[in-house]
Amino acid sequence: MADIDHWRKTIETNCYDNFELKKCEILSEEYEGEGLEEVATVKFKATMTQIDSREKVAFEETSTFKRAGKHIRRGAWLYLSGEIEPVEGAPPPIEIETDDSQSTESDADSEPISKE
């Protein structure tokens, strides 16, 4: 199974249990370095459908991958990081308000408790 097929299957089965991955479109890919020092940056657009509501969702992510050592799945790509971006024309993400009213100024200045 190719790396992209394995990655797609992993997302489908592990990350978004309440979503159906409808499409994963690679928008760009760049490579730096060689051999086990190779790093890849991949930008993709994922289109999904929420299982219960059937709401369609899309996002773009720019992910960074690095080759594993030669003894780890023969140098497979490992996910390092990613930045998620909204898709043009999609509604903005919902912002969740937090209740900071319980925090006090003294909480921020307090020393951590050490276990001795």
Backbone bond lengths (Angstrom), bond angles and torsions (degrees), N, CA, C in turn:
res aa  C-N    CA-C-N  psi(-1)  N-CA   C-N-CA  omega(-1)  CA-C   N-CA-C  phi
1 M - - - 1.458 - - 1.532 107.94 -
2 A 1.312 117.22 131.17 1.465 122.35 179.76 1.529 110.14 -66.29
3 D 1.362 116.48 155.69 1.461 120.60 -179.93 1.523 111.72 -53.58
4 I 1.335 117.72 -44.92 1.472 120.63 -177.18 1.524 110.99 -65.87
5 D 1.334 116.97 -37.15 1.465 119.86 178.04 1.524 110.40 -66.90
6 H 1.329 115.99 -42.17 1.464 120.06 178.61 1.529 110.08 -63.78
7 W 1.337 116.77 -43.83 1.457 121.46 179.95 1.527 110.87 -61.75
8 R 1.338 116.21 -45.10 1.462 121.09 179.49 1.533 110.57 -60.44
9 K 1.339 116.86 -44.15 1.470 121.81 179.89 1.526 110.31 -64.73
10 T 1.333 117.43 -39.42 1.461 121.15 179.10 1.523 110.84 -62.93
11 I 1.325 117.42 -44.30 1.467 120.04 177.48 1.521 110.10 -62.80
12 E 1.308 115.93 -45.18 1.459 121.04 -177.82 1.529 111.81 -58.25
13 T 1.326 117.25 -41.42 1.461 119.79 -173.76 1.517 114.31 -94.20
14 N 1.330 119.21 -22.95 1.459 119.68 -171.74 1.516 116.01 -112.96
15 C 1.304 119.05 -33.94 1.461 119.89 -168.73 1.524 114.94 -92.07
16 Y 1.276 117.42 -40.83 1.457 120.13 -171.15 1.524 109.62 -123.89
17 D 1.342 115.51 71.62 1.456 120.72 -175.45 1.524 113.61 -57.29
18 N 1.325 117.98 -31.68 1.466 120.95 -177.60 1.522 112.62 -97.66
19 F 1.320 116.82 15.59 1.458 121.55 -178.59 1.521 110.60 -129.25
20 E 1.309 114.91 148.40 1.464 121.62 170.87 1.521 106.96 -102.93
21 L 1.323 116.87 122.95 1.458 120.76 176.94 1.517 107.36 -77.55
22 K 1.319 116.47 112.79 1.465 121.80 -177.58 1.523 112.19 -89.51
23 K 1.341 115.62 -35.80 1.460 118.39 -176.46 1.520 108.55 -158.71
24 C 1.310 115.76 140.34 1.454 121.87 173.09 1.519 106.59 -130.33
25 E 1.331 115.50 107.06 1.461 121.53 -174.02 1.529 109.83 -107.27
26 I 1.329 116.50 121.16 1.453 121.25 176.93 1.531 107.81 -77.07
27 L 1.340 116.74 121.27 1.461 122.14 -177.96 1.528 111.67 -93.26
28 S 1.331 116.19 -36.35 1.468 120.03 177.35 1.520 109.07 -161.15
29 E 1.332 115.14 157.09 1.458 120.64 174.79 1.522 109.08 -148.60
30 E 1.319 115.52 139.39 1.462 122.12 -179.97 1.518 108.28 -134.41
31 Y 1.324 116.41 146.32 1.458 121.78 -178.84 1.518 109.66 -127.63
32 E 1.343 115.88 140.81 1.461 121.97 176.11 1.518 107.95 -133.66
33 G 1.316 116.55 147.27 1.450 120.93 178.51 1.516 111.42 81.51
34 E 1.329 114.71 -178.63 1.459 120.26 -179.05 1.519 110.44 -139.07
35 G 1.315 115.58 158.50 1.465 121.62 175.84 1.517 112.09 57.10
36 L 1.335 115.69 -133.17 1.462 120.59 -177.25 1.529 112.69 -75.59
37 E 1.322 117.27 -7.46 1.467 121.45 176.83 1.528 111.42 -95.62
38 E 1.318 117.10 3.81 1.462 121.22 -177.08 1.529 110.88 -69.53
39 V 1.332 115.79 135.47 1.459 123.82 177.26 1.521 107.38 -123.56
40 A 1.321 116.48 136.76 1.467 121.10 179.17 1.521 109.61 -119.87
41 T 1.314 116.13 142.10 1.460 122.61 172.36 1.522 106.38 -117.68
42 V 1.324 115.06 122.99 1.466 120.93 -176.13 1.518 108.78 -124.56
43 K 1.334 116.16 128.24 1.466 120.98 174.44 1.520 106.97 -107.81
44 F 1.335 116.02 128.61 1.457 119.81 -179.29 1.517 110.90 -139.05
45 K 1.315 114.33 161.09 1.465 122.19 175.96 1.521 106.85 -117.65
46 A 1.326 116.07 123.59 1.456 121.59 177.55 1.524 108.71 -106.26
47 T 1.316 116.54 132.13 1.462 122.77 176.66 1.520 107.01 -117.52
48 M 1.333 115.62 125.29 1.466 120.70 -175.71 1.521 109.99 -134.18
49 T 1.332 114.47 163.60 1.462 121.50 174.04 1.519 107.90 -125.08
50 Q 1.350 116.17 128.61 1.450 120.40 176.82 1.524 107.64 -70.31
51 I 1.323 117.53 129.74 1.461 122.08 -171.40 1.525 112.82 -61.92
52 D 1.333 117.94 -46.97 1.467 120.40 -174.88 1.523 113.28 -74.29
53 S 1.337 117.11 -48.69 1.468 120.06 -174.42 1.527 113.05 -90.82
54 R 1.344 116.91 -14.67 1.467 123.67 -175.83 1.535 111.91 65.37
55 E 1.334 116.89 15.45 1.457 121.51 176.54 1.525 109.29 -67.34
56 K 1.322 115.69 136.06 1.463 120.97 178.63 1.528 108.92 -89.34
57 V 1.323 115.41 135.56 1.457 122.58 -176.46 1.518 108.05 -132.12
58 A 1.332 116.63 142.64 1.460 120.45 176.15 1.522 108.86 -143.44
59 F 1.313 115.09 147.99 1.452 120.70 174.00 1.514 108.62 -150.70
60 E 1.328 114.80 160.17 1.460 120.92 173.92 1.514 107.04 -113.23
61 E 1.322 115.73 144.03 1.457 120.35 176.80 1.520 108.95 -135.68
62 T 1.324 115.08 139.74 1.450 121.20 170.63 1.519 105.97 -107.99
63 S 1.333 116.14 113.10 1.458 122.24 -174.61 1.519 110.67 -111.58
64 T 1.323 115.34 149.46 1.455 121.90 176.14 1.526 108.56 -115.37
65 F 1.337 115.20 132.89 1.465 122.53 -179.19 1.516 108.71 -126.92
66 K 1.336 115.87 152.46 1.459 120.73 176.30 1.522 108.42 -135.08
67 R 1.311 115.89 147.13 1.456 120.91 177.38 1.528 109.86 -65.76
68 A 1.325 115.82 136.49 1.464 121.39 173.80 1.521 107.87 -78.00
69 G 1.305 117.10 169.39 1.464 120.32 175.67 1.516 110.79 -60.41
70 K 1.314 116.53 158.60 1.467 120.22 -174.62 1.522 113.17 -63.41
71 H 1.333 117.34 -18.17 1.460 120.11 179.70 1.533 112.40 -93.35
72 I 1.319 116.88 -1.98 1.467 120.86 177.77 1.515 107.38 -104.56
73 R 1.310 114.98 100.40 1.473 121.90 179.83 1.523 111.21 49.20
74 R 1.326 116.07 41.47 1.463 123.31 176.20 1.534 112.61 52.86
75 G 1.325 116.41 41.92 1.464 120.17 175.85 1.511 114.39 82.26
76 A 1.326 117.46 32.46 1.475 121.22 179.57 1.529 110.16 -60.75
77 W 1.315 116.11 160.74 1.455 121.80 177.17 1.525 109.61 -80.20
78 L 1.341 117.11 135.68 1.455 122.77 175.52 1.523 109.18 -113.88
79 Y 1.319 116.29 136.97 1.458 122.86 179.58 1.523 108.56 -72.70
80 L 1.339 117.79 127.96 1.461 121.67 177.71 1.524 112.34 -102.55
81 S 1.344 116.49 -47.61 1.461 119.95 -176.70 1.517 110.03 -165.01
82 G 1.329 114.77 168.21 1.453 119.21 177.41 1.510 111.56 -157.75
83 E 1.316 115.36 149.96 1.458 121.78 175.52 1.519 107.79 -120.98
84 I 1.332 115.30 121.99 1.461 120.98 -178.84 1.515 109.06 -91.94
85 E 1.323 115.18 137.22 1.454 122.11 -179.02 1.525 108.49 -128.71
86 P 1.335 117.11 147.99 1.466 118.54 175.79 1.523 110.86 -68.93
87 V 1.300 115.99 154.42 1.461 121.67 176.41 1.519 108.02 -88.26
88 E 1.323 116.79 135.47 1.461 121.52 -179.92 1.527 109.61 -55.40
89 G 1.326 116.20 130.57 1.458 121.52 178.62 1.523 113.65 90.55
90 A 1.334 117.36 -10.64 1.467 120.45 178.88 1.525 108.74 -84.97
91 P 1.341 117.97 154.60 1.459 119.67 177.68 1.524 109.89 -64.56
92 P 1.336 117.81 149.42 1.460 120.03 -179.94 1.523 110.82 -65.59
93 P 1.336 117.50 153.85 1.457 119.28 178.90 1.518 110.92 -64.67
94 I 1.309 116.71 150.91 1.463 122.49 178.91 1.520 107.90 -75.75
95 E 1.323 116.29 130.43 1.460 120.38 177.23 1.510 108.21 -94.44
96 I 1.321 115.64 131.69 1.462 121.92 -179.87 1.519 107.53 -96.65
97 E 1.321 115.30 125.12 1.456 119.84 179.31 1.513 109.04 -81.50
98 T 1.327 115.97 139.96 1.457 120.33 176.93 1.506 108.77 -107.79
99 D 1.300 116.14 150.55 1.456 121.84 179.93 1.522 108.28 -95.30
100 D 1.329 116.51 97.99 1.458 121.32 179.62 1.525 111.83 -91.59
101 S 1.330 117.50 5.27 1.455 120.33 -175.13 1.521 112.48 -67.14
102 Q 1.333 118.75 -20.50 1.456 121.00 -178.66 1.520 112.11 -85.24
103 S 1.304 117.53 -15.73 1.460 119.75 -179.89 1.524 109.07 -82.31
104 T 1.310 116.67 143.21 1.453 120.94 179.67 1.509 109.08 -120.60
105 E 1.327 115.05 166.32 1.452 119.54 179.78 1.519 110.88 -63.02
106 S 1.324 117.12 -35.10 1.459 119.95 -178.90 1.529 111.35 -68.81
107 D 1.343 118.02 -27.27 1.463 120.96 177.31 1.523 110.37 -62.13
108 A 1.312 116.70 -41.86 1.459 121.33 -177.19 1.520 111.55 -68.79
109 D 1.353 116.89 -29.96 1.470 121.18 -176.84 1.514 112.99 -92.11
110 S 1.325 118.98 -6.66 1.459 120.27 -174.60 1.516 111.57 -74.05
111 E 1.324 115.44 149.94 1.450 122.46 178.89 1.528 109.62 -82.25
112 P 1.329 118.72 145.70 1.451 119.66 175.83 1.515 110.75 -65.69
113 I 1.292 116.13 148.60 1.455 121.76 179.45 1.515 107.95 -82.10
114 S 1.342 115.79 128.64 1.468 118.06 179.24 1.513 109.23 -101.33
115 K 1.323 115.65 145.94 1.460 122.19 178.10 1.525 107.20 -99.68
116 E 1.335 115.76 111.74 1.459 118.82 -179.40 1.495 110.39 -112.01
